Amino acid sequence: AQKADLSGDTTAATINHSLTLLQRLQELLQNGNGSDSVLRVRSAASDEAKVFHTHQLLLSLQSEVFESLLHNQSVVTLYEPPETAALFEKFIRYLYCGGVSILLHQAIPLHQLASKYRVWGLQRGVAEYMRTHLASESSQGHVVGWYHYAVRVGDAALQESCLQFLAWNLSAVLGSAEWGSVSVELLLLLLERSDLVLHSELELYTAVEGWLSRRQPEAAVAERVLRAIRYPMIAPSQLFRLQAQSAVLARHRSAVQDLLFQAFQFHAASPLHFAKYFDVNCSMFLPRNYLAPSWGSQ
């Protein structure tokens, strides 16, 4: 392909055969022609090692880790978990060609490989893929897992993106399989937010009750979680029903009794009268983004 140079010299042109070069690099990896190094990738999931006939120059250009590993030896054995071992060929292909296709379930292991071998361009690319694919559909959900991974690796931007997505799509998350995998820390972060988008505070309480029943955290954690529910945003009739029927509330009644009493007072008094005796500017009296046609009083 040729492209005219507008600098004034009409005889200048650019000859671009980069696609042909990429194709030849792919063939170089596939056929192992001229290979001067060998990577043996072992995993606990298999007795056999995956063998890659590689080229030290190309690996060293992309990764200082490979440059160091191959400095005084031409055969290197690498030990990888099954998840990353399964993607190692895709990872090596990126080192040769500078591009890679990726699916939702491959994001974390590919990011782990990029981080381990210090391939910073790929690491940034996968992180950006994760931030821009939070809304993609997946059978088991993926945002909670990505959030927990972002916390482990210290990616603050990905953490915040995941947290905001979960907050603004909470009703869908509450009814999904990934709700059960929410950590205590993530649950508390969500409960303190006022920008949660969900059907009602009762829906949130019901989901929290299920989470507590499954996880059975220590009493102090359970009580902290229950005290983050905004009981004044639940209708009195529903509060009465919870007091009578909720096993979780019965078990921790003493920890939230003051909040329940305050919620009933909130519903019984006029807003102006209630405000004379209580600080109505605290989060307990601040509605979240409820989607129900009516909430708080029925």
C-alpha positions in Angstrom: 0.0 0.0 0.0 1.2 3.5 -0.8 0.4 6.8 0.9 1.3 10.2 -0.5 3.6 12.5 1.5 2.1 16.0 1.7 5.5 17.6 2.7 5.9 19.0 -0.8 8.1 16.4 -2.4 5.7 14.6 -4.7 8.2 11.7 -5.2 8.0 10.6 -1.6 5.8 7.7 -0.6 5.4 5.2 2.2 5.6 1.5 1.5 3.7 -0.4 4.2 4.0 -4.2 4.4 3.3 -4.4 8.2 0.5 -6.9 7.8 2.8 -9.2 5.8 5.4 -8.9 8.6 2.8 -9.8 11.2 1.8 -12.8 9.2 5.5 -13.9 9.0 5.9 -13.4 12.7 2.9 -15.6 13.4 4.4 -18.3 11.1 7.7 -17.9 12.9 6.0 -18.8 16.2 3.8 -21.5 14.7 6.7 -23.3 12.9 9.5 -22.5 15.3 11.9 -21.6 12.4 15.2 -20.3 13.7 14.2 -20.9 17.3 17.0 -20.2 19.8 15.0 -20.8 23.0 12.4 -23.2 24.4 9.7 -22.5 27.0 8.3 -25.6 28.8 5.0 -24.7 30.6 4.0 -27.1 33.3 0.7 -27.1 35.2 -0.8 -29.2 38.0 -3.7 -29.9 35.7 -1.6 -32.0 33.3 1.4 -34.4 33.4 2.6 -33.1 30.1 4.4 -29.8 29.6 3.4 -27.5 26.8 6.5 -26.7 24.7 7.0 -23.4 22.8 9.9 -23.0 20.4 10.6 -19.3 20.7 13.0 -16.5 19.8 14.9 -14.8 22.5 15.0 -11.4 20.8 11.2 -11.2 20.4 10.5 -12.3 24.0 13.1 -9.9 25.4 11.8 -6.9 23.5 8.4 -7.3 25.2 9.3 -8.7 28.6 12.3 -7.9 30.9 11.4 -11.1 32.8 12.0 -13.2 29.8 15.1 -11.3 29.0 16.4 -12.2 32.5 15.3 -15.8 32.3 16.9 -16.4 28.9 20.1 -14.5 29.7 22.2 -17.6 30.4 20.0 -20.5 29.3 18.0 -21.5 26.3 15.5 -23.9 27.9 13.3 -22.6 30.7 10.6 -24.5 32.6 7.7 -22.3 33.8 5.1 -23.4 36.4 1.6 -22.0 35.9 -1.8 -22.6 37.5 -4.2 -24.3 35.1 -6.1 -21.1 34.3 -3.0 -19.2 33.1 -1.4 -22.3 31.5 -4.5 -22.7 29.3 -3.9 -19.2 27.9 -0.1 -19.3 27.6 -0.1 -19.8 23.8 -2.4 -16.8 23.4 0.0 -14.8 25.7 3.0 -15.8 23.6 1.2 -14.9 20.4 0.7 -11.4 21.8 4.4 -11.1 22.3 5.0 -11.9 18.7 2.2 -10.0 17.0 1.1 -7.3 19.5 -2.6 -8.3 19.4 -4.8 -10.8 21.2 -8.5 -11.8 21.2 -10.1 -12.1 24.7 -13.3 -13.4 26.3 -14.7 -12.4 29.7 -13.5 -15.5 31.5 -10.0 -15.1 30.1 -9.5 -11.5 31.4 -8.2 -12.3 34.9 -5.7 -15.1 33.9 -4.4 -13.0 30.9 -4.0 -10.0 33.2 -2.1 -12.3 35.7 0.3 -13.5 32.9 0.9 -9.9 31.8 1.6 -8.8 35.3 3.9 -11.8 36.2 6.0 -11.3 33.1 5.8 -7.5 33.2 4.2 -7.1 29.8 2.8 -3.7 30.7 1.1 -2.9 27.4 -1.0 -6.1 27.6 -1.7 -5.5 31.3 -3.1 -2.0 30.6 -5.0 -3.4 27.6 -6.7 -6.2 29.6 -7.6 -3.7 32.5 -9.2 -1.4 29.9 -11.1 -4.3 28.4 -12.4 -5.2 31.9 -13.5 -1.6 32.5 -15.4 -1.4 29.2 -17.0 -4.9 29.4 -18.7 -4.7 32.8 -22.1 -4.7 31.2 -21.5 -7.7 29.0 -23.7 -10.7 29.7 -22.3 -13.8 31.3 -24.0 -16.8 32.8 -22.5 -16.7 36.2 -21.7 -12.9 36.4 -18.2 -11.5 36.4 -18.2 -8.1 37.9 -17.9 -9.2 41.6 -15.0 -11.5 40.7 -13.3 -8.7 38.8 -13.8 -6.3 41.7 -12.2 -8.8 44.2 -9.3 -9.3 41.7 -8.8 -5.5 41.3 -8.6 -5.2 45.1 -5.9 -8.0 45.3 -3.7 -6.4 42.6 -4.3 -2.8 43.7 -6.0 -1.5 40.5 -8.0 1.4 42.0 -9.5 2.5 38.7 -10.9 -1.0 38.0 -12.2 -1.2 41.6 -14.1 2.0 41.3 -15.5 1.1 37.9 -16.8 -2.3 39.2 -18.1 -0.7 42.4 -20.1 1.9 40.5 -21.5 -0.7 38.1 -22.6 -2.9 40.9 -24.3 0.1 42.7 -26.1 1.2 39.6 -27.3 -2.3 38.7 -27.8 -3.7 42.1 -31.3 -5.3 41.6 -29.8 -7.5 38.8 -26.9 -8.4 41.0 -29.1 -9.3 44.0 -30.9 -11.9 41.9 -27.8 -13.4 40.3 -25.4 -16.2 41.2 -22.6 -13.8 42.0 -24.4 -12.2 44.9 -23.3 -15.1 47.1 -19.7 -14.4 46.3 -19.7 -10.8 47.5 -17.2 -10.3 50.3 -17.9 -8.7 53.6 -15.9 -5.7 52.6 -17.7 -5.2 49.3 -21.1 -5.7 50.9 -20.4 -3.0 53.5 -19.1 -0.6 50.8 -22.3 -1.1 48.8 -24.6 -0.7 51.9 -23.1 2.7 52.8 -23.8 4.1 49.3 -26.9 6.2 48.6 -26.6 5.8 44.8 -27.7 2.2 44.8 -30.3 1.5 42.1 -32.7 -1.2 43.2 -36.4 -2.0 43.6 -36.8 -1.1 47.3 -35.0 -1.2 50.6 -37.0 -4.3 51.4 -35.5 -6.0 48.4 -32.0 -5.1 49.8 -32.9 -6.4 53.2 -34.1 -9.7 51.8 -30.9 -10.2 49.8 -28.8 -9.3 52.8 -30.7 -11.7 55.0 -30.0 -14.5 52.4 -26.3 -13.5 52.3 -26.1 -13.6 56.1 -27.8 -17.0 56.3 -25.4 -18.5 53.7 -22.2 -17.0 55.0 -22.8 -17.1 58.7 -20.3 -14.4 59.6 -19.4 -13.6 63.2 -21.9 -11.7 65.2 -20.1 -8.4 65.0 -20.0 -8.5 61.2 -23.7 -9.5 60.9 -24.7 -6.7 63.2 -22.7 -4.1 61.3 -24.3 -5.3 58.1 -27.8 -5.1 59.5 -27.2 -1.6 60.9 -26.4 -0.4 57.4 -30.0 -1.2 56.2 -32.1 2.0 56.1 -35.2 0.8 58.0 -37.1 4.1 57.8 -37.3 3.5 54.0 -39.3 0.3 54.6 -43.0 0.6 55.1 -44.3 0.0 58.7 -46.4 -3.0 57.6 -43.3 -4.6 56.1 -41.3 -3.8 59.2 -43.9 -5.6 61.4 -43.7 -8.6 59.1 -39.9 -8.7 59.3 -40.0 -8.5 63.1 -42.4 -11.4 63.2 -40.9 -13.6 60.5 -37.2 -12.9 59.9 -34.9 -15.4 61.7 -31.9 -13.2 61.1 -33.6 -10.2 62.6 -34.7 -12.3 65.6 -31.2 -13.5 66.2 -29.7 -10.0 66.1 -32.7 -8.0 67.4 -30.8 -6.3 70.2 -28.3 -4.9 67.8 -30.9 -3.1 65.6 -33.8 -2.6 68.1 -33.0 1.2 68.3 -33.0 1.5 64.5 -36.4 -0.3 64.2 -37.9 1.9 67.0 -36.6 5.0 65.2 -38.0 3.8 61.9 -41.5 3.5 63.5 -41.2 6.9 65.0 -40.2 8.3 61.6 -43.4 6.9 60.0 -45.6 8.0 62.9 -44.5 11.7 63.1 -44.7 14.5 60.6 -41.4 15.3 58.9 -41.1 18.7 60.6 -41.9 17.3 64.1 -39.5 14.4 63.6 -36.7 16.7 62.5 -37.0 18.6 65.9 -35.6 15.6 67.7 -33.5 13.6 65.2 -30.8 14.4 62.7 -32.6 13.7 59.5 -29.5 14.6 57.4 -27.8 11.3 58.2 -27.8 8.5 55.7 -30.4 6.5 57.5 -33.1 8.9 56.3 -31.7 9.4 52.8 -33.6 7.4 50.2 -31.6 5.4 47.7 -32.6 5.2 44.0 -35.7 3.0 44.4 -37.5 1.8 41.3 -40.7 0.7 43.0 -43.7 3.0 42.3 -44.2 3.5 46.0 -41.8 2.9 49.0 -41.4 3.9 52.6 -45.1 4.2 53.4 -47.9 1.8 52.7 
